[in-house]
Amino acid sequence: MAKKTWNWGILGCGHIADKFAADLKFAGQAHLAAVASRSAAKASAFASRFGVARAYDSYEELASDPDLDIIYIATPHSHHHRHALLCLDQHKAVLCEKAFALNSAQVSQMIDSARRNNAFLMEAFWTRFHPSFVEALRMIQSGELGRLRMVRADFGFRGNQDPQGRLYNLSLGGGSLLDVGIYPVFTALCALGVPETIQAMAIFAPTGADQTLAVNFKYADGSMASLSSSVAFWAPVQAEFWLEKGFIRLNRQFNAPTTLTVCREGGAEQLMNFPAVPGYGYTAEAEHVMDCLDKGLVESPVLPLSFSADLMSTLDRIRAAAGIVYPEAEAR
Ligand SMILES: NC(=O)c1ccc[n+]([C@@H]2O[C@H](COP(=O)([O-])OP(=O)(O)OC[C@H]3O[C@@H](n4cnc5c(N)ncnc54)[C@H](OP(=O)(O)O)[C@@H]3O)[C@@H](O)[C@H]2O)c1
């Protein structure tokens, strides 16, 4: 029997929305039916680029479009909470970009709303669906290299330093933590869980955004993680897992890895190649959402809401340790 076609909407027509729209074409069950921007001209231009039938100049109109099943939220971190609630209240399934929100209070409200409205909600953490990332987790969990003792991961790039831009503007959740530091933190949580102890230090930009961040985790079983991020300079963007009998490295860029290096105790490094994922690499997360909906699920078993809640509470603890504050979110 042919599988159902799911009608998608995209909320916010920025940089990542463009890539996601391009990748949806590779997902057989997906039909991009509508997009919305704060600007009518931008929405129309986006819609004509991707052959989309409906272009709205208001997010509210998109959320209330009765023909849409799933809405992908592609606005800055600071607006995910508001826009997720807008869509969930219309009983839409929601795939919301990372970082899920600015703090745990916002994430709790999003989860409550999804449960109240019996609507699907998932954080768009594409890394979790990449075959090499999945294989690294499988190898760690299998115990074939002994116990995992250390995770080392970094993500740095030289971002646009416009003080009003999303990367450096605190009112948009600017700084390295929520934009790229979240990847190393996510990886440590996937591999080791929520840490017992957190240390963190930041270098701040004049805007107050954390430009560069160093974080250490310690776990009750004696394992550790050493994580770093920056929006001011380039870094290897690799993740390493050090185990008792060898190490595994997700090679650059580990947020969308295509190769894995494994080194067993006393042996040489072995490179494992994985088949290229289509497009930019966002198809698998979209397919996963539709697979969950096919099965009548309101939550992903691979990326459950409890994981996103743990991730955000860990980010909150890092912020507290490093002195990172988003004043507008704190004031509410
Ligand atoms: N998964 C990934 O690989 C990945 C990669 C990049 C970014 N992201 C995530 O995606 C989100 C968006 O990032 P982006 O790089 O696409 O940002 P962007 O290019 O700045 O686009 C964000 C869009 O949000 C909308 N928006 C609504 N209110 C806004 C406001 N007050 N200020 C600015 N924009 C506003 C705008 O769309 P309209 O003008 O059309 O309304 C804007 O184009 C972030 O949360 C980021 O972490 C994920």
The ligand as a Tripos MOL2 file, in Angstrom:
@<TRIPOS>MOLECULE
LIG
   48    52     1     0     0
SMALL
NO_CHARGES

@<TRIPOS>ATOM
      1 N1         20.4870   21.9910   11.9180 N.am      1 LIG1
      2 C1         21.3840   22.7610   11.3460 C.2       1 LIG1
      3 O1         22.3110   22.2900   10.6800 O.2       1 LIG1
      4 C2         21.2580   24.2380   11.4720 C.ar      1 LIG1
      5 C3         22.0540   25.0660   10.6720 C.ar      1 LIG1
      6 C4         21.8530   26.4420   10.7690 C.ar      1 LIG1
      7 C5         20.9220   26.9420   11.6380 C.ar      1 LIG1
      8 N2         20.1920   26.0980   12.4110 N.ar      1 LIG1
      9 C6         19.1960   26.6120   13.3520 C.3       1 LIG1
     10 O2         18.1310   27.2040   12.6150 O.3       1 LIG1
     11 C7         17.6850   28.3910   13.2540 C.3       1 LIG1
     12 C8         17.7380   29.5160   12.2350 C.3       1 LIG1
     13 O3         19.0660   29.7030   11.8040 O.3       1 LIG1
     14 P1         19.4000   30.3890   10.3770 P.3       1 LIG1
     15 O4         20.8660   30.2950   10.2380 O.co2     1 LIG1
     16 O5         18.5250   29.8740    9.3460 O.co2     1 LIG1
     17 O6         19.0240   31.9120   10.7160 O.3       1 LIG1
     18 P2         18.5960   33.0500    9.6990 P.3       1 LIG1
     19 O7         19.2000   32.8390    8.3610 O.co2     1 LIG1
     20 O8         18.8390   34.3300   10.4150 O.co2     1 LIG1
     21 O9         17.0410   32.8190    9.5250 O.3       1 LIG1
     22 C9         16.1600   32.9030   10.6020 C.3       1 LIG1
     23 C10        14.8060   33.3520   10.0630 C.3       1 LIG1
     24 O10        13.9490   33.4910   11.1840 O.3       1 LIG1
     25 C11        12.9750   34.4720   10.9030 C.3       1 LIG1
     26 N3         12.8220   35.4020   12.0330 N.ar      1 LIG1
     27 C12        11.7140   35.5590   12.7780 C.ar      1 LIG1
     28 N4         11.8920   36.4850   13.7220 N.ar      1 LIG1
     29 C13        13.1440   36.9330   13.5840 C.ar      1 LIG1
     30 C14        13.8850   37.9360   14.2430 C.ar      1 LIG1
     31 N5         13.3830   38.6400   15.2780 N.pl3     1 LIG1
     32 N6         15.1360   38.1590   13.8350 N.ar      1 LIG1
     33 C15        15.6590   37.4620   12.8300 C.ar      1 LIG1
     34 N7         14.9960   36.4880   12.1430 N.ar      1 LIG1
     35 C16        13.7350   36.2480   12.5150 C.ar      1 LIG1
     36 C17        13.4090   35.1810    9.6210 C.3       1 LIG1
     37 O11        12.5880   34.6730    8.5880 O.3       1 LIG1
     38 P3         11.5470   35.6110    7.8200 P.3       1 LIG1
     39 O12        12.2440   36.9350    7.6370 O.co2     1 LIG1
     40 O13        11.3380   34.8650    6.5780 O.co2     1 LIG1
     41 O14        10.3210   35.7330    8.6570 O.co2     1 LIG1
     42 C18        14.8280   34.7000    9.3830 C.3       1 LIG1
     43 O15        15.1420   34.6250    8.0350 O.3       1 LIG1
     44 C19        18.5720   28.5920   14.4720 C.3       1 LIG1
     45 O16        17.8930   28.1780   15.6270 O.3       1 LIG1
     46 C20        19.7740   27.7020   14.2210 C.3       1 LIG1
     47 O17        20.3280   27.1070   15.3850 O.3       1 LIG1
     48 C21        20.3440   24.7530   12.3290 C.ar      1 LIG1
@<TRIPOS>BOND
     1     1     2 1
     2     2     3 2
     3     2     4 1
     4     4     5 ar
     5     4    48 ar
     6     5     6 ar
     7     6     7 ar
     8     7     8 ar
     9     8     9 1
    10     8    48 ar
    11     9    10 1
    12     9    46 1
    13    10    11 1
    14    11    12 1
    15    11    44 1
    16    12    13 1
    17    13    14 1
    18    14    15 2
    19    14    16 1
    20    14    17 1
    21    17    18 1
    22    18    19 2
    23    18    20 1
    24    18    21 1
    25    21    22 1
    26    22    23 1
    27    23    24 1
    28    23    42 1
    29    24    25 1
    30    25    26 1
    31    25    36 1
    32    26    27 ar
    33    26    35 ar
    34    27    28 ar
    35    28    29 ar
    36    29    30 ar
    37    29    35 ar
    38    30    31 1
    39    30    32 ar
    40    32    33 ar
    41    33    34 ar
    42    34    35 ar
    43    36    37 1
    44    36    42 1
    45    37    38 1
    46    38    39 2
    47    38    40 1
    48    38    41 1
    49    42    43 1
    50    44    45 1
    51    44    46 1
    52    46    47 1
@<TRIPOS>SUBSTRUCTURE
     1 LIG1         1 GROUP 0 **** ****
